[in-house]
C-alpha cells in the first residue's frame, strides 16, 4: 500500500520547510531510514527520511519550493501502484526562478545575505586546480546554500576547493573565485541591475517572526555597566601562552564572559528564567545561548550546564557549535532550551549596543569590545582595558534592582579572575 511522504517538523519551532534537494529520484528503491531529501528548516538544513520501504513513485514538489509542515511532498509504494488519488491536486510545480521579479529595496537583499566569515581562505591559500571532493566521484560536495548561490552567479563548483567537513564547499569558499568582490558579488553587485531581490530563507523568516514577538509585546528595559578587564586580560594571556605551549585550546574573552555569566546566574536564579504567560519558570540548570552569525542571519547554539564547565571545555564547545551552526548542521537539541543569552559584537569593534531578548528567556547580555581607555585611578589617569556590558531585561520577570544586582556580581567576577575558579 502506498505511503505518503509529508513535510515533517524537523525542529521544535518549524512551521514550513524548503525542499533544497531530492536525494532519491522517482523510481529509486527506498528503505526505511533512507534520506529522501534535504530540507531547510527555520534553523538548519536537515534530512527528510523515509518512513516506509518501496519505490519513490512520485515527487510532488520541486527543489526550491517551500511548503507547510504536513503537506504531501512525495509518495512511496510498489511498482505500478495507482497513486492518482493520493497526488490529486499536489502535482509538482516548477522551481522558483533564480531572479524573481523585483519587490523590495536593495538593502533588504543585502541584509538577507550575511558577510562571508572572516575565516574564509585567502586567494593565495585557495587552489582552483586542486582535486575537488565528490560524492562517489560524480558529484561535487557542497552545502545547499553554496550550491544555490553558485548556480545563481554562474560559478563552477568544480573550480573551488572546499573548507567544510570532508572538503565540502561552503559559502565562504565562493569568495575564492571573486576575492575582490567578497560577499557583495554574491548579491549582485556589478550585474548592471539597480538591485536584486533575494527570497527569504527559512532562518531569516524565523528571525523576523521572533523579533516581532520580542520587541513588541515584551516590556524591555536596559542596564549598562563598564567592566575593568585588565586583570582578566592578563590572566587570559597567561592561560593562552600555556595552551599554545601545550597545543591546547585557547580561551577568548567571550568564553570568559560565558563562564562568568553562568556563575552569576547561579547566584541570581531569578534572572535565569522563562516567561510562560501564566507563570514564570525558574531554572535550576544554567544553559547559556550564544549568538552566532551565520550566512542567513543569526542562530543561538546552547552551552549546557555552563556553570559546571571549565573555561577550556567552554572554549572547545563554543567553537564546535559555532562551526556546526555555520555549516547548518546543528541538531534541535543543540540550539534549543537556553535559559539566558549572550550576544557579543566586540570582535567588530562595537563599543556598546542593545540586544533583543530571545523569548521565552527573560534576559540577554550585549557584549562590547575590550578597549584600552584612560581612566581615573587613585587620583591619577591610567590606561586600562575596559568593556561595556548592556543587559536587556524582560520587566515581567526581572525588576531593575534584580538586574542591577546581577550585573554587579558579573562585573565583580570579571574584574577578579579568581572568582571564576573559586
N, C-alpha and C positions, 0 to 999 in steps of 0.2 A: 504494500500500500504506500502511495506517495506521501512524502513528509514535507511540510512547508519549512523553508528556511526564513526565519524572521530576523529583522534588525534587533539585536539584543541590547539590553542595558549593560554595557561593558564597564561602566564606572557608576558609583553611587548616585551621581548627580546628572547622568546622561539622559537627555530627552530626545535627542536625534543624533544620527551619525552620518558621516560622509563616506561612501564606499570609495576607498583610494584605489584598490587594485584587486581584481579577481586572481586568486592563486590556482583555481581549478576552472577549466574550460567546460563548456557544455559537452556532455558525453563522457567526461572523465569519470573513472571509478572513484568512489569516496568511501572511506572507512570512518567509523565513529572517532571523533577527535581530530580528524584531518583539518588543516587550515583551509577554509574555503576562500577567504578574502581578508584583506587588511582594511580596517575601519578606523577613521579618525573620530575620536570621541571629543568631549569637551576638555580632556586633559592630555591625551596621548594617542598614538597610533597603536591599535591592538588587533589581535587575531580574532576573526569570527570562525568558530569551529563547527564542524558537522555534528549534529545530534543523532544522525541516523546513517546507515550504510546503504550503498546502492550506486546509482549513476547521478551526476548532476544534470538533470534533464533540462533545466531552464534557469537562466539568469534574468530576473525581471527588472533589474535596474542596471544602469551602465556606470562604469567608473566615473567619479566626479559628482555623482548625484547624492543629495542629502535627503534622507527620509526619516520620519519619526520612529522612535522605538516601537516595535510591534508590527511594523509594516512588512509585507512579503518582499523578499529580495531574491528568492530562488526556490527551486523545488528539487528534492532528491527522490528517486524512485527506481523502478525496474525498467529495462529497455522495452520500448514500445508501449509503455503505460499511458493511458489517456489522462492528461492533466489539464485539459481545457477549462474545466470548471474551477480549478484552483487558481489559474493565472488570468482568468477573465477580468479585464479592466486593469491588469497590472503589467501590461506589456512594457518592455524595456524602452525607455526614452533615450534619445541621443545624449551624449555627454555635453555639458555646457560648453559654450565657445570659450576659447582661450583669451579672447579680448572682448569682454562683454560691452554692451552699449554704455556710454558714459552716464553716470548717475550722481556722482559725488565729487567733491572738490579734491584736488591733488593731495592736499595734506593728509586726508584720511587714508589714502593709499600709502603714503609714506609711513604713517604710524602703524599700518597693518603689517608692515614687514620690518622687523627689528634689525638693527645693525648686525653685521657679521661679528661673531665673538672675537675678542682680541687674541685668542689662541690660534686663529687661523694661520696656516703655514705661510711663510714669506714666499714671494715668487722665486727667490733663489733656491729655497729648500724644496719647492714643489717640482715634480717631474711630470712633464706631459707625454713623455715617451716610455716611461716605466710600465711594466705589466699592470693591468687593472684587474682586481679580483672579480671573478664572475661566479654565478651560481651554476655549477656543473659545466663550466666552460662556455656557456651560451649567453648568459645574461649578466650585465654589469650589476654589481651590488650597490644600491643607492637607497637613501631614505625616500619615502614617498614625496615629501615636500621638495627635496633636492631634485627628484625626477621631474616633478611638475614644473618647477622654476626653469630647469634646464630645457624642457620642451618648449615652454613659453618664450625663452630667449634664444632658441635655436642652438643651444650648446651641445656638443658631442661628449657624452659622459665617458666615452672610451678614451678621451684625451686627458682625463683627470685622475690623479691618484687620491684615493680616499683616506681620510684620517680618522674615520669612525671605527667601531668594533669590527675586527676581521677585515680591515681595509674598506669598510663601507663608505661610500661617498655621502657626505652631509652638506648642508647649505654653505658652511664656511669654506668648503673646498672649491666652490664655484668661483670664488674670487681669483683663483689661480689663472683663470682664462682672461680676466679683466681686472688685474690688481689695481690699476689706476682709478677705476671707477668704483670698486668696492660694492657696497650694498646698493648704492644709487643705480648701478647698472641693472640690478635685479628688479627695479621697479619702473624702468622705462626711460631713464634719463638719456637724452641724445637720440631718441627714437623719431624725433620730428613731430611727435604728437604733443599737444598742450598739457595733457595729463593722461594718466592711465588708472582705471578703476581695478581694484583687486578685491574679489569676493571675500567676505569674512570667513575666516577659518572657524572651526568649532570652538577652539580655545578663546579666540577673540570675542565670539558671541557670548561665551560664558563670562568672560571678564566684564563685558559691558552690562550684562544682566546683574551680576553680583555687585558691581559698583553702584548701580541704581538702587539695589536692595539695601546697600550700606549707607551711602552718603545722604539719602533722603530720610528714611524712617528712623535712623539711629541718631539720638541726640548726643553729638560728639563734642568733647572739649579737649584742649591740647595743653600739655605741660612740657616746658623745655628747661633743661639744665645743661651746664657745661662741666665736663669732667677733665681733671688733670690726668693725662695719660703718660706722663713722663716715667713714672716708676714701672708701670705695666709695659711700656715700650722697651725699657731696659731689660726687664725680665724676659720679654719675648725675644729680644736679640740674643740673649744668653741661651734660651731654650733652642732657638733655631741654629745657633752655632754648634750646639751639641748634636742636634738632629742631623745637620749636614755632615758632621764627622762620623756619625753612626749610620749615615744613609737612611735616616728615618723620616717620619712625616713632619714637615714644617708647620708652624702654627701661624694663623693670620689673626689680625685684630678682630675679625668677625667671629672666629672660633672662640676667642676670649669673651666677646660680648654674649655669645650664646650661653656659654658656661655660667657667666656672672648673672645673666638674666634668669636662667633656670634656678640658680641658688637663691636669688632674690624672690622669685615666685614661691619657692618653698617657705620662705619666711612670711610672705604675704599671700596666702592662698586665696584671699578674696579677689585678687586680680587674675587668678588662674581659673577662669570661669567662662561659662557659656550662658548667653541669654536664650531662654527656651519658651518665650511668650507667656506661659502661665507659671513659670518657675525659673530659678537660677540654678544651674548645675555647677557646683564647686568641685573641681578635680583634685583628687589625691595624687595623681600622677602628673608629671610635667613633660609635655610633648611640645617642643618648640618648632613652629613652622618658619621656614627660612625662604624668603622671596628669592627666586632665581629667574633672571631674564632669559627667555627662550626666543626662538625665531619669530614666533607669532605674538608674543606678549609676555605673560608672567605666569609662573606656577610656584606653589609653595610646598616643596617636599618637607617631611617632618622628621626631626631628630627626636626619637622617642626616649623617654627617661633621661633627658639631657642632664638633669641634676645629678645623676648617678654615674655619669661617664667622665673619663679623664679628658683633658684638652686634646691629647693625641688621638683618642678614639673619636672625639667630635670632629676633629680636623679631617680624619680619614673618611668618616661617614658623610660629611658635608660634600667633599669632593666627589665621592662616588654618586651621591644623589644628584648633584648638580650635573655631572656628566650624563647620567641616565635621563635627566629632565631635558637636556639639550638634544638628546637623541630620541626623545619621545618614547622612552622605554620604561617610564615609571609605571608601577602597578598601583591600583587604587589604594592599597594598604600603605603605600609609601608617600601619598600626598593627602591623606585624609586623617582626621582625628586629632589635629593640632589643638592645643589649649591656649596658645599665645603666639604672636607672630613678631618677626623681626624683618625689617627691610633696610638694607644698607646700600647707600649710594656714595659712600666715602671714596671708593675707587675711581669715581667720576669727578672728584674734586668738588662735590656738592657739600657746602658748609652746613646747611640746615634745610629741612623740608618737613612736611607733614604727610603721613601715610594714611591710607584708607583702611579702616577696620575690616577684617576678614570674618564676616559672621559665620557661625554664632559666637565666635570669640569676642571677648569684651575689651581687648586692648591690643595695640601694636606699637612697636618702637621703630622710629625712623632714625637711622644712624648716619651722621655726617662724617666728613673726613677728619683724620688726625692731622692737625696743622700746628706748626710752630708759631706761637704768638707771644708778644710782650705782655707780661702780667706783673702786677704788684705783689711782692713777697717780702714781708718783714721790712717794709719801708723802702725797698729798692725795686727797680724794674729789671726783671729777668725774662729770658725766653724759655717757655715751656711748651711741650706738645699738649694740645688741648683737643677735645672732641665734643661736639654738641649732640645731645640726645633729645628727641621730642617724642612724647608718649601721647597717642590718640586713645581716648577713653570713652567707652560707652557709659554715659551718665546713668543709665538704668541699672548698671551693675557696680560701677566704680565712682565713688564720690571724689571730690577734689582732694580732700585730706588723705584719703586712701591712696590715690595715685601719687601724691607728693611723697608720702612715706615710702612707697615702693621705689620711686626714683632716688630718694635719699639713700636707701640701702644699696641700690645698684651702683650709685656713684661711689659710696664708701668701698665697695668691693673692687671696683675698677681702679680706685686710687691706692689700694693696698693689695698687692699681688698675693700675699699670704692668705688673704680671705678666701681665695679660690681653692686652696688646698687644706683649709682649716677643718 
